[in-house]
């Protein structure tokens, strides 16, 4: 009976929480704008609607365009199942796979195919969005690698499950968590780096890449984005949680509930920030991401000096 809980948690993480997080973010943004907004469960209805619709695919595309959303969702499912973004509850044989380098490569693989699909259509906006996405990813990856690497160096293991199971230096955790907040906003194309609700193609990043998608492809892309949001928000939340000394003594079910609550609260904070902040000019985005790089480097420096 004890072994059934990790399976239940994983199913909930992959099938319910991602789209629920999307609905919560949209609802909070609507309230910030003095609107009622769509129901919190609207993303579930949207994905079901998109799956039932036929697709319109350009004759210029190849197999990459139709395969990329499937590959992206598969990679996101694997990352969402293996990495402790909602708590360290996986059994040992699966926990051993939660290597930070595997996480980086999985996320990069999904992003790589999404950019290929955007360029495969021959659309000017697809190429523009893919170029901007590649530029942002190039600046975000060092933040994620260095920050999570500092945590693992502090724990003496590249395994995130093991790193979260031990005591984390509060200073390293605070610096890494703040750096991951900056990285997640950029990686997920949120304000102040990008406006996910904009209708102006020239300012789009992620949305410019998916303009040619419809039907099933669009449903898979929306679902993939929701899972990636959970992974980034969840890992950031877990880093801050493990600054607290009593976290390790909590019941696994309570740890899981706290982790999910933290992800949803993080989503509310993102929605609140988007209600009061404005999008940065494109040339100012590197300056914004530099703060994350410096914070993660400081965390790594402190971890090295403590070895």
N, C-alpha and C positions, 0 to 999 in steps of 0.2 A: 504493500500500500504506500510505503514511503517513497518508492521509486516512481509512482504515478504523478506526484506533484510537479517534478521538473517538466514532464511531458505536457501537463495541463498548462503550466506557466508559459511554456514555449508556444503552444497553440494560441493562447490568449495574446501573447506578445506579437505574433505574426499576423493574426487574423482580425483582431479587434482594436488593440491599442493604437496602431498607426493611423487608421482612418478616424478613430475617435479623437486623437490629438489634432488632426487637421480640422475636424468640426469644432473643437474647442477654440482653436486659434481664430477661426473665422467668426465664431460667435462673439468672442471678446472684442475683436476688431469692429464688428458691427455695433456693439454696445458703446465702444469708444467714439463712434461716429454718430451716436444718438439714433441708431437704427435698431429694429428688432432682429433683423438678420434671419438667415436660414436656420433650420433646426440643427442641433449638434450632430445628428445622425445623417445629415444631408450627404456627406462624402460617400457613405455606403450606398445611398440611392443613386448617386452620380456614377459610381463605378459599375453598378448593376446596369444602369442605362447605357453606358458606353459599351459594355460587353454585348449588349443585345443589338447594337447598331452595326450596320455594314461599314466597311472602310473605303475611303477614297485614296488610292495610291498612285502617285505620279509614274508615268511610263519611264521616266529617267532613272528610277531607283533600281537597286539590285537586291540580292538576298539580305544584305546588311540591314536595310531599312526595316524589314519585317522581323529579322532575328534579334536586332539590338534590344528592343523592349523585353523580349523573353530572357535574353542573357542578363540584362540589367536586373530584372526581378529575381532571377535565380540566384545571382550573386548577393543581392540584398537579403533574400531569405536565408542564405547560408551565413552571412555576417550577423544577421539578427538572431539566428539560433545559437551561434557559437560564442558570441561576445557578451560580457556581463553588463549590459546597459540597464538592466532592471534588477540586478542583484546577482550574487554569486551562488546560484542554486543548481547548476549543472553537475551531474556526476563526474567523477575523475577522468574517465576515458574520453569524455567530450571536453571537459575543462582544459585538458592538455593541448587542445587545438586552438585555444584563444591566444595565439601569439600576436604581438603587436605588428609584426612585419606581414603576417597573413592578412590582418585587418587592412593595412594600408594597400596591399596589392589587390585585395578583393574590391575595395572601394574605388581604386584607380581603374580596375578592369571594367567595372560598370560605367564609370565616367567616360572611359576611352570609347566604348561602343556607342554611347549616347552621342558623342561628338562625331563619330564616323557616320551615324545615321543622319545627323543634321546636315553634314556635307554631302551625303549620298544623293539627296534630292536635287542638288544643283541650285538651290534657292540662295539668293544673296543674303537674306536674313538668317538662314540656317548657318551659312559660313561665318557671318558676323557673330552670331551667338556662340558658335563652337570656338572661335578665336578668343573671345572674351572668357569663356569658360575655362579654356586651357590656361590662359594667363592667370586667372584667379586660383586655379588648382595648383599651379606652379608655386604660388606664394603661400598657399594654405598648407600644403603637404609638409614643409619643414616645421611649421608650428605644431602639427599633430604628431609627427615623428619625434621631434625633440621633446615635446611636453610629455607624451606617454612614455617615451624612452627614459625621461628623468624619473618617473614613478617606478618603472621597472628596474632602473639602476638602483634606486633607493631600496627596493625589495630584493634585489639580487637575482631577478628572474625576468625573462622576456614575456612571461605568461601573465595576462591581465587578471585572470581568476586568482592566481597565486598572489599577485601584487595587491589586489583588493582584500585578500584574506589576512594579510599582515598589517602591521602598523605603518601608516604613512606619515611622513614628516608634515606637520600642518603648513609650514611655509611653502614646501614643495607643492603640496596639494593646492594651496591657495593660488600660487602663481600659475600652475598648470591649468586649474579650473578656469581662471580668468582668461588665459590664452585660448582655451578650447571654446569659450563663449564667442570670442572674436572669430575663431576659425569656423565655427558652426554657422554663424551669420553669413559669412562669405561663401562657404561651401554649399549652403542650401539656398543661396540667392535671396536672402532676406535684407530688409532695410537695416543699415544704411548703404549696403553694397549694391543691392538691386531691389526693385519693387515688384513682387510676384503678381500684383494685381494690375499692373500698368497695361494700357492699350496702345502705347506708342512704341512701335517696333524698333525704332532707332535706339531706344534706351534699354531694351530688353537684354537679358543674358540667358537664363534658363528657358524662359518662355519663347525666345526667338528660335531656339533649337527644336521646339516641338510644334511649331505652327503648322507643319505639314501632316501631323498625326491626327487620326480620328478613329472612332470606333474602338475595337479591341486594343489597338496599339496605345491609344490615349489612356485607356483604363489601366493598362500595365504600367505606363509611365507615371501616372498619378499615384498608383499604389507603391511603386518603387520609391518615389520621392517621399512618401509618408513613412516608409520603413527607414530610409536613410535619416529622416528627421529624428525618429525615435532613437536611432543608434547614436547620433551626435549629441542630442539633448540628454539622453540617458547616461552616456559615458561622462559627460560634464557633471551631471547631477551626482553620479557615483563618486567622482573625485571629491566633490565637496562633502558628501555624506561621510566619507572615510576620514575626514579631518576630525570627526567627533569620536571620542574614545569609546562610547557605549555602543557604537554601531556593530562591532564584532560580537557583542554578547546578545544581540537581538535574535529572536526566533526567525528562521528563514522565511516564514510566511509574512511576518511583520516587515522584514527587510524588503521582501518583494513588494508589499503594499506601499511601503515608504518610497521605494524606487519609482513605482508607477505614479504615485502622487507627485513626486518630484518632477517627473517628465511633464506631466500635465501642467504643473505650476510654472515650469520653465516655458512651456508653450504660451501660457497666459502672459508671462513677462515679455516674451517676444512680441505678442500681439499688442500689449500695452505700449511697448517701445515704438512699434510701427505706427501707433496712433499719434505720437507726439514728435517723432523724428522725421527728417527728410532724407531723401536719397543723396549720397555724396556724388560730386562730379567724378567722372571716370578717372581723371588724373590724380584725384585725392585718395582713391582706394588703396594704392600701395602704401601710402602714409598710415592709413588706418590699420592695415595688416602688419605693418612694422611693429606696432605695439605688441601684437600677439607673439611675433618672433622674438622680441626682446624678453618678454615675460617667460617664454618657454626656455630660452637660453639661460636666463637667470636660474630657473628651476634646475636645469641640467648642471649648471656650474655648482650649485649648492649640493646636488646629489653626488657629484664627483668629489667634492672636498670632504664629504662625509664617509667616503669609502675607505 
